[in-house]
Amino acid sequence: MKIAKFASVLAAAVLSACDGTTLPADTRLVGRWQSTEAAIVVGFPEGARTVSGVAEVRFGADGEFHRDVRLFDPARTDAVIDVVEEGTFTARDGELTAHVKQSYYRGDGAPATNVVLQPTDRNDKYTYSIEGGGMTLVPVCPPNALCIEPRFLHYSLRIDP
């Protein structure tokens, strides 16, 4: 009888700890990834220019993610565009969905200080592959949307598992 009570208390504690979040299925993504620096053409009000970009993304075993993107003008020392996003993700069979819950975007070239994430509710979809220690994410264009040519993000450096 005491064992049955203990088992029921343990089961209740375990079930109460679950919040209904679906954990990511592909554990190969878990860890912190950093992209190689890449040249990207970006449109600005004064015209298009080439900037260099570096991205870092962390996928947690608990289904949480955090992404930082910094784009720099090679002629300047400050970031031109900063993007910070946080939320949850699921990944299975080469398809990843990132539910962005908080974000920060800045594109004015001013130094990023006192970054405050704003509530966001957006689902971004990607296809992904992991080969030779690197990960590639390719954005998926939604049906009936006008999308630019897909750009892939290649994270060639896995910082930690």
N, C-alpha and C positions, 0 to 999 in steps of 0.2 A: 504494500500500500504506500509506504514512504517513497519507494522508487517511482511509482506511478505519479504521485504528487510532484516529486522533483522533476520528472520528465515533462509534466504539463506546465510547470512554472518555467522551465528552460525553453520549451517550445514557444510559450507566450512571449518570453523576452526576445527570442530570436525573431519571431514574427513582428513584434512591435518595432524592432529596429529597421525593418524593411519599409521603405517609403514608396514602393511601387516603381522605382527607377529601373529601367532595363539596362543592365550592364552591357558593355561592348563585348561582342562575341570574338573578335579577332584580337587576341592579346599581343600579337606581334607589333601593334601600333603603340602599346603602352611605353611611355618614356618621353624624353625631351629630344626634339629634332631641330636641327638648324640647317637652313638653306645655304647654298654657296651664293656668293654675291653675283648678281646678274644685272645686266643693263636692260632697262625697260623704257619705252617711249610713253610719256604721259602727257595728256592734254591739259594745259593751263590757260587761264584767261588771256595771257599774253602770247599764247601759242604753244605748240608741242615742243618738248625738250626731252633729252635722254637723261635719265637718272639711274642710280645704282640702288639695288634693293637687297635687303637681307630680311629673312623671316625666321621666326622661331615658334614652334608649337609644342605644347605639352599635352599628352593624352594620359589621363590617369586610369588606373585599374578600376576606379569607382565610377567611370563614365563621364568624368569632368574633363574639360579641355580649356586651355588658355593659349591665345595666339597674339604675338607681337610682330608687326611689320614696320620696318623703317625704310623709307626711300630717301636717298640723298642726292643732291646735285653735286657732281664731282668738283665743281668750281666753288662750292660753299662748304662750310664745316657743320652747319646745322641740318637737322632733318627737314625735308620738304613736306613729307606726308608721314603721319604716325597713325597706326591702326592698332587698337587693343581690343580683343574680343574674348569673352568668357561664356561658358555654357556647358551643355552636355552633348555627348555624341554616342552614336551607335555605328558599328561597322560589321559588315558580314558580306562574304562572297565578293569582295572587291568594290563594294558600295558603302560610302560613308555619309551619314547625315549628321550635320552639326547644328544643334539648336542653340542659336546665339541668344543669350539671356541678358547680357550687359555688353556695352561697347563704348568706345571712345574713338573719334575720328578728328584729325586735325590736318588741314592742308594749306595752311597759310604761310608756312616757312618759319614761323616763330618757334622759339624753343619750347618744348613740352615741359610744363611745370604744373604741379598740382593736378595730375590726371584724375578726373572723376568719371567713373563709368556710369553711363546712363542706361535705364531699363530699355531692353530691346526684345523683340519677339520675332525671330526670323529663323527659318530652316534653310541651310545651305547644303546642297547635295554635291557629292564628288564621286568619281571613281578613283580607286587607288591601287597601287601595286608596290610590293616590297621585294626588291631584288638586290643581291650583292651588298646588303647592309644599307641601301638607300631606299627612300620612300618617294613616290611620285603621286601628287594629288592633281586631278583634272576636274575643274568645275563642270557641272552638268547644267545645260541650258534648259529651263522649263519649257513645256509645250506652249506654243503660240506666243513665245517671247522673242523679242529682237535682241539677240546677243552678239557681242563682239566675238571675234575669233577666240576660241578657248585658249587660255594660257595655262600652262601647267606649272606647278611648284615642285621643284625637285629638292628634297631634303637629303643631302648627301652625307651629312654628318649626324650620327646618333650620339648625343652627348652622354646620356645615361639611360639604362633600361628601365 
